[in-house]
């Protein structure tokens, strides 16, 4: 909630000039005004817009949402922040780039879930960097073998063997 909107004269409130340094307020400011000024170069260079963009460019959540729901394209200034999150790196690659997001691959590789999804949905082939994490999960190891590799996944066999149902399905696959 933007408390500044509750007052008739918000400019008189303490902190009003720094409001665009708060990520959620900066995002809402850009989201609400972008439809009017998206192609206006003068507006894009104004101090409030620059401040808001610089603020959200430091936050993975708001950078991704700004790219997806406001710009409808890549948000280059926010890619470094997006790359700090496995979830948002995967989502950015899937929804915004529809291709590899190399800057975020190291972070994606820290998660079995997003490593598998990235390999299956984005790369459509192996994601070797994430295989170590995938191999720690019986569920994602099986699905990686089934949907990505279309065959054996030796690194995940030990963990898959701990679940009777997954191990049986895996043996049917190979």
Helices and strands as residue ranges (DSSP letters): G 3-6, G 10-12, G 16-21, H 23-37, H 41-44, H 47-56, H 60-66, I 67-71, G 76-78, H 79-82, H 86-91, I 92-97, G 102-104, H 105-108, H 112-117, I 118-123, G 128-130, H 131-134, H 138-143, I 144-149, G 154-156, H 157-160, H 164-173
